[in-house]
């Protein structure tokens, strides 16, 4: 998976392509306005500077499910600079789920049981007072969040957690200071649906 980020007011006119942010960069290769970032010869990211000279981007922050025409333009730049093209993204990694139960045991991290439609998974509850039956957004393992972190498959209190409850910042949804809480869906979406499905737009991470 890869994730695209663009925020002119924070980092300038740079499109960031993140492949793996779990590894430390030890080499960069620069060709024109393209900077490839490597860790032990593994490409972990690419920065495209002055990107507005090529394509206009309206997004601020994470770009979810980028349009095929946009990826085609980016791939033209990457291939011309000797890099592999990006595959089209068919899903965002963010899935609508329903809280079925919160499991609390003494001296253990609370675990939430989540219905994803086709299966039930367990995730860290983050707080014990989660409301049962509410719709939430679950980021699956390997998904790069809006804050740049990657969701990992991990064991908590003897239970394998196959995803993560998403806060507003992780979905690139605006929030007031000190109010970056778990995002509960107020509008109906089908359980198991991709949160960033075609035709639905949330927050400021618009499709370019």
C-alpha positions as CSV (number, residue, x, y, z in Angstrom):
1,X,0.0,0.0,0.0
2,X,1.0,3.6,-0.5
3,X,-0.5,6.8,0.7
4,X,-0.4,10.3,-0.8
5,X,-0.1,13.5,1.3
6,X,-0.2,17.1,0.3
7,X,-0.4,20.2,2.5
8,X,0.8,23.4,0.9
9,X,0.5,25.4,4.1
10,X,2.6,22.9,6.2
11,X,5.2,21.4,3.9
12,X,4.9,23.6,0.8
13,X,4.2,22.5,-2.8
14,X,5.3,18.9,-2.3
15,X,3.4,15.7,-3.0
16,X,4.6,13.0,-0.6
17,X,4.2,9.4,-1.6
18,X,4.7,7.1,1.4
19,X,5.3,3.4,1.0
20,X,6.9,2.4,4.3
21,X,7.3,4.8,7.2
22,X,8.4,2.1,9.6
23,X,11.9,2.1,8.3
24,X,14.6,4.8,8.6
25,X,15.8,6.5,5.5
26,X,19.6,6.1,4.8
27,X,19.8,7.3,1.2
28,X,18.1,9.7,-1.2
29,X,18.3,10.0,-5.0
30,X,17.4,13.4,-6.5
31,X,16.5,13.8,-10.2
32,X,15.0,17.2,-11.0
33,X,12.1,17.8,-8.7
34,X,11.8,14.1,-7.8
35,X,13.4,12.8,-4.6
36,X,13.4,9.1,-4.0
37,X,13.9,8.0,-0.4
38,X,15.5,4.6,0.4
39,X,16.2,2.3,3.3
40,X,18.8,-0.4,2.5
41,X,17.9,-0.1,-1.2
42,X,14.1,-0.4,-0.5
43,X,12.1,2.5,-1.8
44,X,10.1,3.8,1.2
45,X,9.0,7.2,-0.2
46,X,9.1,9.7,-3.0
47,X,8.7,13.5,-2.7
48,X,7.6,15.4,-5.8
49,X,8.5,19.1,-5.5
50,X,6.7,21.9,-7.3
51,X,3.9,19.5,-8.1
52,X,1.5,22.3,-8.9
53,X,3.5,22.9,-12.1
54,X,2.2,19.6,-13.3
55,X,-1.2,19.1,-11.6
56,X,-3.3,21.2,-9.3
57,X,-4.2,19.5,-5.9
58,X,-7.0,20.7,-3.8
59,X,-6.5,18.3,-1.0
60,X,-5.0,19.2,2.4
61,X,-3.4,16.3,4.2
62,X,-4.1,12.7,3.2
63,X,-5.4,12.0,-0.3
64,X,-7.6,8.9,-0.1
65,X,-8.7,6.9,-3.2
66,X,-7.0,9.2,-5.7
67,X,-8.7,9.4,-9.1
68,X,-7.1,7.2,-11.9
69,X,-6.4,10.3,-14.0
70,X,-4.4,11.8,-11.2
71,X,-2.4,8.7,-10.7
72,X,-1.8,8.6,-14.5
73,X,-0.2,12.0,-14.3
74,X,1.9,11.1,-11.3
75,X,3.0,7.8,-12.9
76,X,4.2,9.8,-16.0
77,X,6.6,11.8,-13.7
78,X,7.8,8.7,-11.8
79,X,8.5,6.6,-15.0
80,X,10.3,9.5,-16.6
81,X,12.5,9.7,-13.6
82,X,13.3,6.0,-13.6
83,X,10.8,4.9,-10.9
84,X,8.1,2.3,-11.0
85,X,4.5,3.5,-11.5
86,X,1.9,3.4,-8.8
87,X,-0.9,0.9,-9.0
88,X,-4.4,2.1,-8.8
89,X,-5.9,1.9,-5.3
90,X,-9.2,-0.1,-5.2
91,X,-9.7,0.5,-1.5
92,X,-8.5,2.8,1.2
93,X,-8.0,0.4,4.1
94,X,-10.6,2.2,6.2
95,X,-13.7,0.1,6.8
96,X,-17.0,0.9,8.4
97,X,-17.6,-1.3,11.5
98,X,-20.1,-1.6,14.3
99,X,-19.1,-2.0,18.0
100,X,-20.6,-5.2,19.3
101,X,-19.1,-5.5,22.7
102,X,-16.3,-4.0,24.9
103,X,-14.4,-6.7,26.9
104,X,-12.9,-5.5,30.1
105,X,-10.7,-7.5,32.4
106,X,-8.8,-6.4,35.4
107,X,-5.3,-5.1,34.6
108,X,-5.8,-5.6,30.9
109,X,-6.4,-3.3,28.0
110,X,-10.1,-3.0,27.1
111,X,-10.8,-4.8,23.8
112,X,-13.6,-4.0,21.4
113,X,-15.4,-6.6,19.3
114,X,-16.2,-5.1,15.9
115,X,-18.5,-6.4,13.2
116,X,-17.1,-5.7,9.7
117,X,-20.0,-7.3,7.9
118,X,-18.1,-10.3,6.5
119,X,-16.3,-11.1,9.7
120,X,-15.8,-10.0,13.3
121,X,-12.5,-8.7,14.6
122,X,-11.0,-7.4,17.8
123,X,-9.3,-4.0,18.3
124,X,-8.0,-2.0,21.2
125,X,-11.0,-0.1,22.7
126,X,-8.8,3.0,23.5
127,X,-11.3,3.7,26.3
128,X,-13.7,1.5,28.2
129,X,-16.8,3.6,27.7
130,X,-17.3,2.9,24.0
131,X,-21.0,2.9,23.1
132,X,-22.2,-0.5,21.8
133,X,-23.9,-0.6,18.4
134,X,-22.3,2.7,17.2
135,X,-20.7,2.8,13.8
136,X,-17.0,3.5,13.7
137,X,-14.1,3.5,11.2
138,X,-11.5,0.7,11.4
139,X,-8.1,0.9,9.8
140,X,-7.0,-2.6,8.7
141,X,-3.3,-3.7,9.2
142,X,-1.0,-2.2,6.7
143,X,-3.1,0.9,6.3
144,X,-1.2,4.2,6.4
145,X,-3.2,6.7,8.6
146,X,-3.8,10.4,8.1
147,X,-1.1,11.2,10.6
148,X,1.4,9.1,8.7
149,X,1.6,6.1,11.0
150,X,1.0,2.5,9.8
151,X,-1.5,0.1,11.5
152,X,0.1,-3.1,12.6
153,X,-1.3,-6.5,13.5
154,X,-0.5,-6.9,17.2
155,X,-1.4,-9.0,20.2
156,X,-3.0,-7.3,23.2
157,X,-4.0,-9.1,26.4
158,X,-3.8,-12.4,24.6
159,X,-6.0,-11.3,21.8
160,X,-4.9,-10.6,18.2
161,X,-6.0,-7.1,17.2
162,X,-6.7,-7.0,13.4
163,X,-7.2,-3.3,13.1
164,X,-7.4,0.1,14.8
165,X,-10.3,2.4,15.9
166,X,-9.7,5.6,14.1
167,X,-9.5,9.1,15.6
168,X,-10.4,12.2,13.6
169,X,-6.8,13.1,12.8
170,X,-6.1,9.6,11.5
171,X,-9.0,10.1,9.0
172,X,-7.8,13.6,8.1
173,X,-11.1,15.0,9.6
174,X,-10.9,18.5,11.1
175,X,-11.3,18.7,14.9
176,X,-11.1,21.3,17.6
177,X,-8.0,21.6,19.7
178,X,-7.8,18.8,22.4
179,X,-10.8,17.0,20.8
180,X,-9.1,14.4,18.6
181,X,-11.5,11.7,19.8
182,X,-12.7,8.4,18.2
183,X,-14.8,9.2,15.1
184,X,-18.3,7.9,15.4
185,X,-20.4,8.0,12.2
186,X,-23.5,10.1,12.5
187,X,-24.9,9.2,9.1
188,X,-25.7,5.7,8.0
189,X,-23.1,3.7,6.1
190,X,-23.3,0.0,5.4
191,X,-21.2,-2.1,7.7
192,X,-18.1,-3.4,5.8
193,X,-18.2,-0.5,3.3
194,X,-15.0,1.4,2.5
195,X,-15.3,4.6,4.4
196,X,-13.8,6.6,1.6
197,X,-16.0,5.0,-1.1
198,X,-16.6,6.6,-4.4
199,X,-19.1,9.4,-4.2
200,X,-18.5,10.1,-0.5
201,X,-16.2,12.8,0.7
202,X,-15.1,13.5,4.3
203,X,-12.9,16.1,5.9
204,X,-10.4,18.0,3.8
205,X,-8.7,15.1,2.0
206,X,-10.6,15.6,-1.2
207,X,-10.0,13.6,-4.4
208,X,-7.7,15.6,-6.7
